[in-house]
Amino acid sequence: MKKLLTILAGLGIASSATTSVIACGNKSEPSVEENNDVSELINQFKKESSEIMDSFINSKKDKLLGLIDDNGVYNFFNRENIEKYGTDTNSESANLDDLTENLKDDIVTDFNNILKTIDLKSELNDLATKSDKFNVIIWNNAVVDSIDFDKNSIDIKYTNKDWQESGEANPNYFLSSTVINLKISIQFKNQDGNKENFDTTIPLVFTYTNDEVLLKSIDKIQKNIENDFLGTESKFTWLDYQNTLLNLEKNSSYKIFDIFNTKRRETIVNNIYSSTQFRDEFMNFIKTKYLNEINIGLQFSNNNTPVISKNSITSKVEANNYDIFLNEKDGQNYKDINNSVLINLKENGNEINFKDYGKKSVNKEVYNILNKNLKIMYENYYKNFTNFLTESNYDGVNKKTNSVAVGKVSIDGLSLIINSNYKLPINTVSIKYSLAIDNNENNESNGENLIKDTSFGNAIYFNAIEGIKSFQNVFDTKKPTILNGTTQFETPFAFSGKVRDQEIEENIWDSLHQESNGSYVSSVNKGLSLLKDTQVNFRDKLLEDGNQGVFDLNFANYNNSSGKISEGAIYSDVLKTEKGYKQNRRYQGYYERKTSILLKFNFLSLVFVFEQYSSSAADNSIIIERSET
């Protein structure tokens, strides 16, 4: 029984009145971290796993440059083996012996010894052992399911033609490349409690040669290009609305936050970094900076087009704190924000003269929240931006720009043209970037009213407005009509689930989970946040139409004593009925907890607390109403 209680506590599951022995007693308040929505936890888990993998491989790239006679000890790698089993790129018909399984195993052993993949496995598994952050989703007490090299991906090529010569092969010259894919499978527990895997394939190149000059040039590229290219002040590292590849006008700058959306970011990043403009500037930079003393050309293997293997935002401006509204305590303030966000957004405020957008009437509730929060939101991000500059050794003209995000792009397919028959592949290179609305806007001139007087503040306000509009359109939010209990208190939230603009035929309500009873609260929240596999069309539309990267709609718990929010736990059961979600029963021993709705966008994190739902008068009351279409 003790073991069962431990498991339930770890999952953030409270018991109902029928099992009040668990609910009562000295149970401590669940921390926000313990109760975070599982989908967010999984995303963070994947992000941190990827960062560990990237950092580890980057730290080993110099080991993937092997110089003949450097006293390196290898099982397979020597000139004799490579010439026997590799492809001679200078020969029109290369006759090579087949690699046996034993030889492939020797190659894998060499790569394991070079990279010390056992250390990578240990670093990844530390996510499960050195912190309880991911305890809820760790599967079988380990992060790594498998780390293997794909022996079928092995490709060995070599040349005896020196890049300095255009004539015959030189028997004294030797240059080779061995390509292999490293496959890493990370395991975790999904929202349904089942095992799921996050798989990553990393192509690796081991260069083995007697050309020390060439190796030094490659080493400089791999070690320095991230910081060096950032320092060029390129429009490809300092992105803003003026970059023509973003296709933005200054008065539609709120759309720049599409890059926060994982799916949209892939399209945006590919459009920028697969362009001929970027390719030409990037290759010219490499030639000038690292290859200026050797006559070697560059090209990308995929029709001379950069291949973007990975992109990520490492830090961004975002809503850091909750704005909490209690329906009884906050009275009219609650009604105003509830009407604006959960029912129908209106321009009910003064006309504001925005820096980039001119005179516009605003929604006063949203405007006031953002105006109150933006300074601290930006200050929190700016600490990370400052670290980004320091780590990049950057002290250029953009160090004071009003950056709103920083990220990284990994680029595959770059090769050095050694001779007409041989292109030497280079391991993945990465570049860093900063995103701003306008890089000409200096943060030292920021005043008190960031929303009105700065380009990034303008963009954030109108992005928030677009996000709310899109939410209301997709859910078809309505004014509640159902009155509950003997006191006839109003249902706090209502929607029909039928998309207003009729671009989607299905109804959201039909895809929502039937009930919540402890362990199933995450399934209800998963449906409300449109995270189920059957809801992809709804979520994609909401995020894309609203230019959002974040959308969460969850039942949450407000602790009346501490004022804290627990995102992944409510202390009652809810049941889906024809009228909507009904509060079926409350849990004993948690009367200070109040059921709430948490709504998140890029720059808003709003909590609506329904105070009546903590008493017996709310039993069998509708908590989310299914409106008529």
Secondary structure, DSSP 8 states (H G I E B T S, - for coil): -HHHHHHHHHTT----GGGHHHHSSS-----HHHHS-HHHHHHHHHHHHHHHHHHHHHHHGGGGEEETTS----SS-SHHHHHHHSEETT-SS-------HHHHHHHHHHHHHHHTHHHHHHHHHHHHHS-STTGGG-BTTBSEEEEEEEEEEEEEEEE---TT-SSS--TT--EEEEEEEEEEEEEEE-TTS-EEEEEEEEEEEEEEES-HHHHHHHHHHHHHHHHHHHTTT-TTTEE-TT-GGG---GGGGGGGGGGGSHHHHHHHHHHHHTSHHHHHHHHHHHHHHHSTTS--EEEETBTTB-EEEEEEEEEE----S-EEEETTTSHHHHHHHHIIIII-----S-EEEETTTEEEE--HHHHHHHHHHHHHHHHHHHHHHHHHHHHTT--STTTTB-EEEEEEEEEE-EEEEEETTEEEE---EEEEEEEES-TT-BGGG--S-HHHHSHHHHHHHHHHHHHHHHHHHHHTEE----EETTTTEE-SEEE--B-TT-S--SBGGGGS-SEE-STTHHHHHHHHTT-SGGGHHHHHHHHHHTT-S--EEEEEEEETTT--EETT--SEEEEEETTEEEEEEE-TT-TTEEEEEEEE-SS-EEEEE-GGGGSGGGTT-EEEEE---
